[in-house]
Amino acid sequence: MASHGEAPLLTARGLTKFYGDAAVLQDLSFEIRSGEILGLLGPNGAGKTTTLHILLGLLKPTSGEVSFLGLSPLRDRVKIAEKLNFSSAYGSMPANLTVGENLDIMARLYRVSDAPARIRSVLELFEMEPLRHRLAGALSAGEKTKLNLAKSLLNDPLLLILDEPTASLDPDMADKVRQLLVRVQREKKIGIIYTSHNMHEVETLCSRVIFIHRGRRIAEGTPAEVLTQCSARTLEQAFIKMVRSGDLVAREEGS
């Protein structure tokens, strides 16, 4: 559990993003501290991917700013890359390179010391050592997801950003990945920003959640606090209530 006396690992203030006249993100602010798993939730098109791209320095906000350990993702990407990593179920690595070759290249990019030992460690962690010499293009969808997750832990990050990390995994491996993330988070005290459409997974893993809809934050708190705010028994019920309520407000404002 994060200590509220600690300085945040990452702070986002007033993030807003326009494409032409269309607002994709509107005045989004939040913090994450060491030891927290923060769920960033919302329906497709809510602004989650835009938010992640801004946090990673891949996209410049129209207004607002992000600070990671006092550094800017836009100006200090090389320094930040040593202490932050990212994995997406929808990401891919060069198909014509083997699993081991991909991890070796990534270890160099992230300036990982003792790369051979770290590569061996993450391969064992995700039960992928037997696949070390297999081409990435020959992996199953679940194996590709595991490769992306293995890559995300290479540099022993302080902050991990995970975009639907279990989406392509079978139930057994998804459960193993969830257990692994909890173990790593507890042992290393890292912060994790986590997106998922699996509300049961979020309720189990996340110490705090933020719901965004149409680019705006509509709820924030522990899972229990959000359930109370929405008079719901599960996060799935809360999710549905908030999305429908937000759609109704949008229709009324547009009428």
C-alpha positions as CSV (number, residue, x, y, z in Angstrom):
1,M,0.0,0.0,0.0
2,A,1.3,3.4,-0.9
3,S,2.2,5.9,1.8
4,H,0.5,9.3,1.4
5,G,3.6,10.9,3.0
6,E,5.7,9.9,0.0
7,A,6.2,12.1,-3.0
8,P,4.3,10.8,-6.0
9,L,6.2,8.9,-8.6
10,L,4.1,10.5,-11.3
11,T,1.8,13.5,-11.3
12,A,-0.5,14.5,-14.2
13,R,-2.0,18.0,-14.0
14,G,-4.8,19.3,-16.1
15,L,-4.2,17.0,-19.1
16,T,-6.3,18.2,-22.1
17,K,-6.0,17.1,-25.7
18,F,-7.9,18.5,-28.7
19,Y,-7.9,17.2,-32.2
20,G,-9.3,20.1,-34.1
21,D,-12.4,21.1,-32.2
22,A,-12.8,17.6,-30.7
23,A,-11.8,17.3,-27.1
24,V,-10.4,13.8,-26.5
25,L,-9.2,14.6,-23.0
26,Q,-10.4,17.3,-20.7
27,D,-8.6,18.6,-17.5
28,L,-7.5,15.1,-16.2
29,S,-5.4,15.2,-13.1
30,F,-4.1,12.4,-10.9
31,E,-1.0,11.0,-9.0
32,I,0.5,7.6,-8.4
33,R,2.9,6.6,-5.6
34,S,5.2,3.7,-5.0
35,G,3.4,0.5,-4.2
36,E,0.1,1.6,-5.8
37,I,-1.8,-0.2,-8.6
38,L,-4.0,2.5,-10.2
39,G,-6.7,1.3,-12.5
40,L,-7.4,3.7,-15.4
41,L,-10.9,2.7,-16.6
42,G,-13.4,3.7,-19.2
43,P,-15.2,2.5,-22.3
44,N,-13.6,2.4,-25.7
45,G,-12.9,6.0,-26.8
46,A,-12.9,7.4,-23.3
47,G,-9.4,8.8,-23.6
48,K,-7.4,6.0,-21.9
49,T,-5.0,5.4,-24.8
50,T,-4.5,9.2,-25.3
51,T,-3.7,9.5,-21.6
52,L,-1.1,6.6,-21.7
53,H,0.6,8.1,-24.8
54,I,0.9,11.5,-23.0
55,L,2.3,9.8,-19.9
56,L,4.9,8.0,-22.1
57,G,5.9,11.2,-23.9
58,L,4.6,9.9,-27.2
59,L,2.0,12.6,-27.5
60,K,2.0,16.3,-26.5
61,P,-1.1,17.5,-24.6
62,T,-2.8,20.6,-25.8
63,S,-2.5,21.8,-22.2
64,G,-1.4,20.3,-18.9
65,E,1.8,18.6,-17.8
66,V,3.2,15.3,-16.6
67,S,6.1,14.9,-14.1
68,F,7.8,11.6,-13.4
69,L,10.3,11.9,-10.6
70,G,10.6,15.6,-11.5
71,L,11.3,14.8,-15.1
72,S,9.2,15.6,-18.2
73,P,8.3,12.7,-20.5
74,L,8.5,15.0,-23.5
75,R,12.0,16.5,-22.7
76,D,13.6,13.7,-20.6
77,R,12.5,10.5,-22.4
78,V,16.0,8.8,-22.3
79,K,16.4,9.4,-18.5
80,I,12.8,8.3,-17.8
81,A,13.2,5.1,-19.9
82,E,15.6,3.8,-17.3
83,K,12.9,3.8,-14.6
84,L,9.7,3.4,-16.4
85,N,8.3,0.7,-18.8
86,F,5.2,-0.2,-20.7
87,S,3.4,-3.3,-22.0
88,S,0.3,-3.7,-24.1
89,A,-1.6,-6.8,-25.1
90,Y,-1.7,-5.1,-28.6
91,G,2.0,-4.3,-28.9
92,S,4.4,-6.3,-31.1
93,M,8.1,-6.9,-31.5
94,P,10.1,-7.6,-34.7
95,A,8.7,-10.8,-36.0
96,N,12.0,-11.8,-37.7
97,L,13.9,-11.8,-34.5
98,T,13.9,-14.5,-31.8
99,V,12.5,-14.0,-28.3
100,G,16.0,-13.7,-26.9
101,E,17.2,-11.3,-29.6
102,N,14.2,-9.0,-29.0
103,L,14.9,-8.9,-25.3
104,D,18.6,-8.3,-25.9
105,I,17.9,-5.3,-28.1
106,M,15.4,-4.0,-25.6
107,A,17.9,-4.4,-22.7
108,R,20.4,-2.3,-24.7
109,L,17.7,0.4,-25.3
110,Y,16.8,0.5,-21.6
111,R,20.5,0.5,-20.6
112,V,20.1,-2.6,-18.5
113,S,23.2,-3.6,-16.6
114,D,23.9,-7.4,-16.5
115,A,21.5,-7.9,-19.4
116,P,22.1,-11.7,-19.8
117,A,21.1,-12.3,-16.2
118,R,18.1,-10.0,-16.4
119,I,16.9,-11.6,-19.7
120,R,17.3,-15.1,-18.1
121,S,15.3,-13.9,-15.0
122,V,12.3,-12.5,-16.9
123,L,12.2,-15.5,-19.3
124,E,12.0,-17.8,-16.3
125,L,9.5,-15.6,-14.6
126,F,7.1,-15.9,-17.6
127,E,8.0,-19.6,-18.3
128,M,9.4,-18.6,-21.6
129,E,13.0,-20.0,-21.4
130,P,12.0,-22.9,-23.8
131,L,11.0,-20.2,-26.3
132,R,14.2,-18.2,-26.2
133,H,15.2,-19.2,-29.8
134,R,11.7,-19.1,-31.4
135,L,11.0,-16.3,-33.8
136,A,8.6,-13.7,-32.3
137,G,6.4,-14.0,-35.4
138,A,5.9,-17.7,-34.6
139,L,4.5,-17.1,-31.1
140,S,0.8,-17.4,-30.2
141,A,-1.1,-14.3,-29.2
142,G,-0.7,-15.3,-25.5
143,E,3.0,-15.9,-25.9
144,K,3.5,-12.5,-27.6
145,T,1.7,-10.9,-24.6
146,K,4.1,-12.7,-22.2
147,L,7.0,-11.5,-24.3
148,N,5.8,-7.9,-24.0
149,L,5.4,-8.3,-20.2
150,A,8.8,-9.8,-19.9
151,K,10.3,-6.8,-21.8
152,S,8.5,-4.5,-19.4
153,L,10.3,-5.8,-16.4
154,L,13.8,-5.9,-17.9
155,N,14.9,-2.5,-16.5
156,D,13.5,-3.1,-13.0
157,P,11.2,-0.1,-13.4
158,L,9.8,2.1,-10.6
159,L,6.6,2.6,-12.6
160,L,5.0,0.1,-14.9
161,I,2.2,1.1,-17.4
162,L,0.1,-1.9,-18.5
163,D,-2.5,-1.6,-21.2
164,E,-4.9,-4.6,-20.9
165,P,-2.0,-7.0,-20.1
166,T,-4.1,-10.1,-19.8
167,A,-6.4,-9.6,-22.8
168,S,-4.8,-12.3,-24.9
169,L,-4.1,-14.8,-22.2
170,D,-6.0,-18.0,-21.3
171,P,-7.6,-18.0,-17.8
172,D,-4.7,-20.0,-16.2
173,M,-2.0,-17.8,-17.6
174,A,-4.0,-14.6,-16.9
175,D,-4.3,-15.7,-13.2
176,K,-0.5,-16.4,-13.1
177,V,0.2,-12.9,-14.5
178,R,-2.1,-11.3,-12.0
179,Q,-0.3,-13.1,-9.1
180,L,3.0,-12.2,-10.6
181,L,2.2,-8.5,-10.8
182,V,1.0,-8.5,-7.2
183,R,4.2,-10.2,-6.1
184,V,6.4,-7.8,-8.0
185,Q,4.5,-4.8,-6.8
186,R,4.8,-5.9,-3.2
187,E,8.4,-7.0,-3.3
188,K,9.7,-4.0,-5.4
189,K,7.2,-1.4,-4.2
190,I,6.7,-0.3,-7.8
191,G,3.8,1.7,-9.0
192,I,1.5,0.3,-11.7
193,I,-1.0,2.1,-14.0
194,Y,-3.4,-0.6,-15.2
195,T,-6.1,-0.5,-17.9
196,S,-8.5,-3.3,-18.3
197,H,-12.1,-4.1,-19.3
198,N,-12.1,-6.9,-16.9
199,M,-13.8,-5.3,-13.9
200,H,-13.4,-8.4,-11.6
201,E,-9.6,-8.3,-12.3
202,V,-9.5,-4.6,-11.5
203,E,-11.4,-5.0,-8.3
204,T,-9.0,-7.7,-7.2
205,L,-5.8,-5.9,-8.2
206,C,-6.2,-2.2,-7.9
207,S,-5.7,-0.2,-4.8
208,R,-7.3,2.8,-6.5
209,V,-9.3,3.4,-9.7
210,I,-10.1,6.4,-11.9
211,F,-13.1,6.2,-14.3
212,I,-13.0,8.4,-17.4
213,H,-15.7,8.9,-19.9
214,R,-15.7,11.2,-22.9
215,G,-12.3,12.5,-21.8
216,R,-13.4,13.5,-18.3
217,R,-12.8,12.0,-14.9
218,I,-16.2,10.9,-13.5
219,A,-15.1,8.9,-10.4
220,E,-12.0,8.2,-8.4
221,G,-11.3,6.3,-5.2
222,T,-10.6,2.8,-3.9
223,P,-12.8,0.1,-5.5
224,A,-15.0,0.1,-2.3
225,E,-15.4,3.9,-2.4
226,V,-16.4,3.9,-6.0
227,L,-19.0,1.2,-5.3
228,T,-20.4,3.4,-2.5
229,Q,-20.5,6.4,-4.8
230,C,-22.4,4.5,-7.4
231,S,-24.6,2.4,-5.1
232,A,-23.3,-0.6,-6.9
233,R,-22.3,-4.1,-5.7
234,T,-19.6,-4.7,-8.3
235,L,-17.3,-2.5,-10.3
236,E,-18.9,-3.9,-13.5
237,Q,-22.3,-2.5,-12.2
238,A,-20.6,0.8,-11.3
239,F,-18.9,1.0,-14.8
240,I,-22.3,0.4,-16.6
241,K,-24.1,3.0,-14.4
242,M,-21.5,5.7,-14.9
243,V,-21.2,5.2,-18.7
244,R,-25.0,5.3,-19.1
245,S,-25.3,8.3,-16.9
246,G,-22.5,10.1,-18.8
247,D,-24.1,9.3,-22.1
248,L,-27.4,10.7,-20.8
249,V,-25.8,13.9,-19.7
250,A,-24.0,14.2,-23.0
251,R,-27.3,13.8,-24.9
252,E,-29.0,16.4,-22.7
253,E,-26.2,18.9,-23.2
254,G,-26.3,18.4,-26.9
255,S,-30.1,18.7,-27.3
